[in-house]
């Protein structure tokens, strides 16, 4: 069952079952934050990025509320938290959990993140796990470097 909530021409579709199982009610801050994550061209946003965009939109919300909601979303598996390194800094970024696996390439220079999926890499990991009698429960691959078209 889905609930459609509309605020200022933004339409957010949220799974009622998912929120209920997580013990989350539909509140304006949750809807606004989820809307930012869904509509952003940048699929990996920090709490500060979300906060700044909400403030620029004229929303009255605290950074603490953004962090709290993102933590709740993470616990509910609505978002995934990553810690990417760039320019000597590590920052937590969040992306919506669409249930599909992918890996990441991160620019050390600009922080640009590109998602990718490669069947050959995934199959090789399974082969290695079998070879070592190892059961893979989860994995994450992050490639760090520079995109050649970056200045």
N, C-alpha and C positions, 0 to 999 in steps of 0.2 A: 504494500500500500504506500502511495506517495502523497505527500502534502505539497502543494504549490503555494508559496508565500510570495506576495508581490509588495515591494517597497520602492517608491520613487522610480518606477519603470524597470527596476531590476527584478528578474524572476529567478528564484532559487528553488531548485527541486531537491528535497531532502527525503531520505528514506525514513519513514516513521518507525519502521521496525528496527532499523539500525540505531536510531536515536533512543528508542525505548529500551532496547537491550543494553545500551551503554548508560542508561539512566539519565539521559540528557533531554531536557525540554527545549522546545523551540523558543528562543529568546532573540530579541533584536540584535544584540551584539554577536551571537552565534551566526545568525542569518547574514549579517553584514560581512563578517570575516569569511564565511564560506563563500559568499558572493565574490569577494575580492580574489580568493583562490581560484574560483571557477572562471572568472572573466579575465584574469591577467594573462598577458602574452608570455610573461616570465613564469614558468611552471614551478620555479623554486624560489620562494619568497621568505625572507626573514620576518620575524615578528615586527622589527622596526620598519621594514618596507610596508607591511600591511598597515601598521599604525599611521605612518606618514600619508599613505594614500587615503585612509579614512578621514584623517584631519583635513587633508586637501579637499575632500568632498563635503566638508562642513559637519562631519559627524562628531559628536561629543562622546569620546571613549578614551580610557586611559591605556597606557602601554601595559600596565599590570593586567588589565582585563584581556588584552590581546594575548599575552603570554598564558594566562589562565585558560582561556578558551582553546588555544592551540594545544595545550597539554591535555585538556579534556578530549579534543578531537583525536589526538595521538592515542590516548588510552582506548578510545572507541574504534580505533583503526580507520578513521575517516581520513587522516593525513599520515604521512610518513616523515619523520625527522631525519635529516642528513646533516653531517658535519663535513663540509667541504673546505679545503685549504685553498687560499689564494692570496698572493702578495704578502705572504708571511703571517696571515691571519686565518683563524678558524672560526667560522660562524655557523650557527644552526640555521638551516633553511627547511622549509616545509613544502611538501607537494601533496596534492590530493592522491589518495590511494584508489586507483582504478582497478586494482586486483591483478594487473598484468606486471610481469617481471621485465625490468630493463636495467641496463647499466649506464654509467655516466662517464663523460669526458669533461674535465674541468680545466679551464685556463688558469694557470698560476699568475698570469699577468693581469687579466681583467676580471676573473671570476665567472666568465661566461660558462654556462653548463649546457651540454648537449646530451640528450638521451639516445641510447642505441640498444639494439638487440641483435645478437648474432648467433644463429643456430649452430654454427660450427664450434664456437666457443662453449656454448651451453652443452653440446654433446661431448666435447672433450672433457669438460668438468665431470660429467657423469661417468665417462670411461675411467678417469683417474680415481674417482671415488670407488668404483667397482674393483679396480686393480688393487687398491689399498684396503678393501673390505670396510669402506667408510660410507655411512649414510648421511647424505647432505640434507640438512633441515632447512637451511636458508643460506643465502650468500649475497654478497655485494661486491661489485667490481667498480672501482673508480680509477680512471686513467687521468694522470695529471701531466700537463705540458702546456704548449702554446699553439693556438691555431695559427697557421701560416699567413692568414689574411689579416691578422691583428697588427696594429701599429705599435 
